[in-house]
Each structure stands twice: as C-alpha cells, then as structure tokens.
Amino acid sequence: MPDPLGVGVLGYGFMAAAHLAGLRAVAGARVVAIAGPNRVRASQVAAAHDVPAVYASADELAADPAVDAVVVASPDDQHYPQTMTAIAAGAHVFVEKPVARTAAQARQMHAAAVQAGLRTGVGFTLRWNPLVERIHAMVQAGELGRVVSVHAQRFNKRLLGQAPPTMEWRYDPARCGSGALGDLGSHMIDLAQHLAGPITEVAADLAAVRTHARDPASGAEVPLTLDDDAVLSVRFASGAHGTISSSRVGMVDSHLPLGRSSFLINGTRAGVLTDGVLHASIHQLGRDPRPLDPGLPLDDADHAGILAFFGERMMRGFVEAVRSGRDVPPTLADGLRAQEVVDAALTAARERRWVEVPAAHETFATPGLPANAGTQEA
C-alpha cells in the first residue's frame, strides 16, 4: 500500500476532532471523508481540517472508493451499525469506546472483522501512554512480583453543579448501554485487564446521583436513569482482586483537566501508583517511593493537549496495523473483553450478586470462527 491510507471519519464532535488531529500527524494516512447527520456541521469540520469529501451517512462514506479505513467517533448507539457497514465495505475500522451498547453487539463486530481479515483499533487512550507501557513491561518482567490487588478510579465533573445539566445522548438509555460505567469505567477495565490479566468475576453497585437534566429544546426537566457513579469489585484469573470506580460527579481532583485518574497495583515485591496520564511512582518495603519518569512533554497540557499527544500515537498504531497486516492492540478483541465486564457488572448490580465474566475461549467462540480467533495479537 504505497499511497497514503485513505481514512473516513464518522462523527464531528470532540473525539472526532482529536482523531483528525492525530491523523494529520501520521505521514502514512490522509483523511479523505467525514460523515454525520448534520451536513452543515460536518462540512464545517471538514473545511477546518482540509477534508475533501462530506457525506450524510456511514453508507455513503463507506462506498467512497478512496476510503480504506474508517474511524467511528459517533455516539455509542451508532458504533455497532456503522462498524458493520464499514466492515461490509471492506474497510479497516477504529472504534471509540465503549465499542458497543452490549457485549452481543461487540461479539458480532469482532467476528465480522476477523472473518473479513480486517485490522481494528479501539480508543483506549491510556494504552498509548509511554508511562503505561513502562508499567506493563515491569509487570511482565516480574518486577512487582505476584499481583495481589488492583484499584482504579476514573472520575470527572461532568454532572457536577447546581443547575441541571443539559440532556444529551450520553445520558440517554436508548443510546447508551450504561453511563459512567461504560464511558469512563471502560478505560480502567481495559487497563486493569491489560496489566493484571482477565477479569473473571464482578460485583457492582451503580448509582444515579443526578436525577434530572434539562431538555435543550423545551427547557423541561427529564429524568436521568443511567449510572453516574459506579463501584465494581473484581476478581482476576490470576487470583488477584480489586476495585474499579467511575463517576461523573467526582468532586476530588475536579480542578484537573481529566479529573480524578488513579491506578494502583499492589504486588508481593513492589507496588505502583499512577494517574495513568502524567505521573507514576514505584513503592517497595523499606524504601521511599521513587518516581517513574518517561519524559512526557505534558506538564502544562490541558485535556485537549493530553488527548492530542496520545491520540497521535493511537492513530499511528492503527495505521501501522493496517499497513503491516498485523493486529496492534488494543483491537476489537480488547473492546469486547471490556464490554463483557461492563455487561456482567450491569447484571451484578441489577441482581445484587457476583457474576462470572465469560472466559476468552467463550468470548471468542463465535459461530463460524475457531475458538481462539482474534486472540493472537502482535
């Protein structure tokens, strides 16, 4: 594939803009089309990023012969149909998280991509942080010893404030399978499984702290029913256990660009504490904590700056996967694994019990595919 990879972007919101910026920095790719239901807005974004073609639907974009790969950066309820449309057209696909509204949808997306021999990527931003890569290497090398526990928190201030928030698709159960759990929690679920291995069981308590939002058209109050504060207890295949919390009403660290972000790994030889973004320290018995410094140029970066740095690395990995013909994680396989935990947590919260998460051989046992399909990653 000597020519630049032609990329089509579905969506024109905040994350779409982040991916457009990331792709601009990748020499082997060129954004050739944008699509979204608001043609005027799509045209404005296209003009701002020098994108030549604008479409009103995923079908039109996928039919463009210049499109080799598609970035799905649309609302959650569009991830499944738009990904399936892209795959049916023979396009490689990168999907924002959570990859679908349900694990059943995610399973179909993954199976279709594997059957078509296409490369996939998922927007688990923290995976592309050199700090996280360093910690992953330490865990794999046994520097922490046996992992005993993992504790993760991801909070933001989105629903804080006296006035009711404006209703949007993120709070609509018809468009999202969950609230803070799938939106913020999926990042930490993926990171936990990336660093500590598969989660096998989950118990959960989900709360809806903000009860109403304001309809932007009528000004009337509408009920909020999706979780905005979620707490999970998890058990890993390795025997480790831990907690994963996510919140849209996070007061602590609400002054920071990304809010509260904390990830702690406690091992038998050492422990690591990190925000997953800028800082990390290693802790050992009898010694003062020592910083892990990957030399990130992000000390004064805002939310957009942090996303732009990791976003460029994320898009570079996706383009590399397409050009090499080899998976570069995180892929739809990883997105599916995270969605299986989200679905299990929803069941656990509803039924007030521990719920098993499907094992990898069950997750990938899709009709027409070998049981280990998609599990071999570069």
Residue pairs with C-beta under 8 A, 6 or more apart in sequence:
1 68
1 322
1 323
4 27
4 28
4 29
4 30
5 28
5 29
5 30
5 68
5 69
5 319
5 322
5 323
6 30
6 32
6 33
6 66
6 67
6 68
6 69
7 23
7 29
7 30
7 31
7 32
7 67
7 68
7 69
7 70
7 71
8 31
8 32
8 33
8 34
8 35
8 61
8 62
8 64
8 67
8 69
8 70
8 71
8 91
9 16
9 19
9 20
9 23
9 31
9 33
9 34
9 35
9 51
9 70
9 71
9 73
10 16
10 34
10 35
10 36
10 58
10 61
10 70
10 71
10 72
10 73
10 74
10 78
10 82
11 36
11 71
11 72
11 73
11 74
11 75
11 96
12 34
12 36
12 38
12 41
12 42
12 44
12 45
13 73
15 73
15 96
15 123
16 34
16 45
16 71
16 73
16 74
17 45
18 304
18 307
18 308
18 311
19 71
19 73
19 94
19 311
19 315
20 31
20 45
20 49
20 51
21 308
21 311
21 312
22 308
22 311
22 312
22 313
22 314
22 315
22 316
23 29
23 30
23 31
23 71
23 315
23 319
24 31
24 49
25 312
25 315
25 316
26 312
26 315
26 316
26 319
28 319
28 323
29 69
29 315
29 319
31 49
31 51
32 51
32 52
32 53
32 64
32 66
32 67
33 51
33 52
33 53
33 54
33 55
33 61
33 64
33 66
33 67
34 42
34 45
34 46
34 49
34 51
34 53
34 54
34 55
34 61
35 42
35 54
35 55
35 56
35 57
35 58
35 60
35 61
36 42
36 56
36 74
37 56
37 57
39 54
39 56
42 54
42 55
42 56
43 54
45 51
46 52
46 53
46 54
53 61
53 64
53 66
55 61
55 64
58 70
58 78
58 81
58 82
58 85
58 86
59 85
61 67
61 70
62 70
62 85
62 86
62 88
62 89
62 91
63 89
67 89
67 91
68 91
68 92
68 322
69 91
69 92
69 93
69 94
69 119
69 318
69 319
69 322
70 82
70 83
70 86
70 91
70 92
70 93
70 94
71 93
71 94
72 78
72 79
72 82
72 83
72 86
72 93
72 94
72 95
72 96
73 96
73 123
74 82
74 96
75 169
75 170
75 175
75 176
76 98
76 100
76 101
76 169
76 170
76 175
76 176
76 177
76 182
77 101
77 169
77 174
77 175
77 176
79 95
79 96
79 98
79 99
79 100
79 101
79 105
79 109
80 100
80 101
80 105
80 106
80 108
80 109
83 93
83 95
83 99
83 109
83 112
84 108
84 109
84 112
86 93
87 93
87 109
87 112
87 113
87 116
87 118
88 112
90 116
90 118
91 118
92 118
92 119
92 120
92 318
92 321
92 322
93 113
93 118
93 120
93 121
93 332
94 120
94 121
94 122
94 123
94 315
94 318
95 109
95 120
95 121
95 122
95 123
95 332
95 335
96 122
96 123
97 122
97 123
97 124
97 182
97 186
97 187
97 190
97 335
97 338
98 177
98 178
98 182
98 183
98 186
98 335
98 338
98 339
98 342
99 106
99 109
99 122
99 332
99 335
99 336
99 338
99 339
100 106
100 109
100 177
100 335
100 339
101 175
101 176
101 177
102 177
102 339
102 343
103 336
103 339
103 340
103 342
103 343
103 358
106 332
106 335
106 336
106 339
106 340
107 336
107 363
107 366
108 366
109 332
109 335
109 336
110 120
110 332
110 333
110 335
110 336
110 364
110 366
110 374
111 366
111 368
111 369
111 373
113 119
113 120
113 332
113 374
114 369
114 373
114 374
115 368
115 369
119 318
119 321
119 322
119 325
119 326
119 327
119 328
119 331
120 321
120 327
120 331
120 332
120 333
121 314
121 317
121 318
121 321
121 328
121 330
121 331
122 190
122 330
122 331
122 332
122 334
122 335
123 314
124 186
124 187
124 190
124 191
124 330
124 334
124 335
124 338
125 187
125 307
125 310
125 311
125 314
126 132
126 187
126 190
126 191
126 276
126 277
126 310
127 190
127 191
127 194
127 314
127 329
127 330
128 310
128 313
128 314
128 317
129 276
129 277
129 296
129 310
130 294
130 295
130 296
131 274
131 276
131 277
131 278
131 279
131 280
131 292
131 294
131 296
132 191
132 194
132 195
132 274
132 276
134 280
134 292
134 294
135 195
135 265
135 272
135 274
135 280
135 292
136 194
136 195
138 144
138 272
138 282
139 147
139 195
139 196
139 265
139 267
142 269
143 269
143 270
144 265
144 267
144 268
144 269
144 270
144 271
144 272
145 267
145 268
145 269
145 270
146 238
146 239
146 240
146 267
146 268
147 195
147 196
147 197
147 236
147 238
147 240
147 265
147 266
147 267
148 240
148 266
148 267
148 268
149 240
149 241
149 242
149 264
149 265
149 266
150 192
150 195
150 196
150 234
150 236
150 240
150 241
150 242
150 243
150 244
150 263
150 264
150 265
150 266
151 242
151 243
151 244
151 262
151 263
151 264
151 266
152 188
152 191
152 192
152 242
152 243
152 244
152 245
152 262
152 263
152 264
153 188
153 244
153 245
153 246
153 260
153 261
153 262
153 263
154 184
154 185
154 187
154 188
154 245
154 246
154 247
154 259
154 260
154 261
155 184
155 245
155 246
155 247
155 248
155 249
155 250
155 252
155 253
155 254
155 259
155 260
155 261
156 184
156 247
156 248
156 250
156 254
156 258
156 259
156 260
157 248
157 249
157 250
157 251
157 254
157 259
158 165
158 248
159 165
159 209
159 210
159 228
159 248
159 249
160 249
160 250
160 251
160 254
163 214
164 210
164 212
164 213
164 214
164 221
165 171
165 210
165 213
165 214
166 213
166 214
166 216
167 213
167 214
167 215
167 216
167 222
168 213
168 216
169 175
169 176
170 176
170 179
170 183
171 179
171 213
171 224
171 226
172 226
173 225
173 226
176 182
176 183
176 226
177 342
177 343
177 346
178 185
178 206
178 226
178 227
178 230
178 342
178 345
178 346
179 206
179 208
179 226
179 227
179 228
179 230
179 248
180 226
180 227
180 228
180 229
180 230
180 246
180 247
180 248
181 204
181 206
181 227
181 230
181 232
181 246
181 342
181 345
181 346
182 339
182 342
183 246
183 248
184 246
184 247
184 248
185 230
185 232
185 244
185 245
185 246
185 342
185 345
186 338
186 339
186 342
188 244
188 246
188 263
189 199
189 232
189 244
189 338
189 341
189 342
190 330
190 334
190 335
190 337
190 338
191 263
191 276
192 199
192 234
192 236
192 242
192 244
192 263
193 199
193 334
193 337
193 338
193 341
194 330
194 334
195 263
195 265
196 236
196 238
196 240
196 242
196 265
197 236
197 237
197 238
197 240
198 236
198 237
198 337
198 357
198 359
198 360
199 234
199 235
199 236
199 237
199 341
199 357
200 235
200 236
200 237
200 356
200 357
200 359
201 234
201 235
201 344
201 354
201 355
201 356
201 357
202 232
202 233
202 234
202 235
202 341
202 344
202 345
202 348
202 354
202 355
202 357
203 232
203 233
203 348
203 353
203 354
203 355
204 230
204 231
204 232
204 233
204 345
204 346
204 348
204 349
205 230
205 231
205 349
206 227
206 229
206 230
206 231
206 345
206 346
206 349
207 227
207 228
207 229
207 230
208 224
208 225
208 226
208 227
208 228
208 229
209 228
209 229
209 249
210 224
210 228
210 248
210 249
211 223
211 224
212 221
212 222
212 223
212 224
213 221
213 222
213 224
214 220
214 221
214 222
215 221
215 222
227 349
228 247
228 248
228 249
229 246
229 247
229 248
229 249
230 245
230 246
230 247
230 345
231 243
231 244
231 245
232 243
232 244
232 245
232 341
232 345
233 241
233 242
233 243
234 241
234 242
234 243
234 244
234 341
235 241
236 242
237 359
247 260
250 259
250 260
252 260
253 259
253 260
253 261
254 260
257 301
257 302
257 303
257 306
258 277
258 303
258 306
261 275
261 276
261 277
262 273
262 274
262 275
262 276
263 273
263 274
263 275
263 276
264 271
264 272
264 273
264 274
265 271
265 272
269 284
270 282
270 283
270 284
271 282
271 283
271 284
272 280
272 281
272 282
272 283
272 292
273 280
273 281
273 283
273 289
274 280
274 281
274 292
277 298
277 306
278 296
278 298
278 299
278 306
279 291
280 291
280 292
281 289
281 290
281 291
281 292
282 289
282 290
282 292
283 289
296 309
297 309
298 305
298 306
298 309
301 309
317 328
318 328
320 328
321 327
321 328
321 331
321 378
324 378
326 378
327 333
327 374
327 376
327 377
327 378
328 377
328 378
329 377
329 378
331 374
331 377
332 374
333 364
333 374
333 375
333 377
336 363
336 364
337 360
337 363
340 357
340 358
340 363
341 357
344 355
344 356
344 357
345 355
347 355
348 354
348 355
360 375
361 371
361 372
364 371
364 372
364 373
364 374
364 375
365 371
366 373
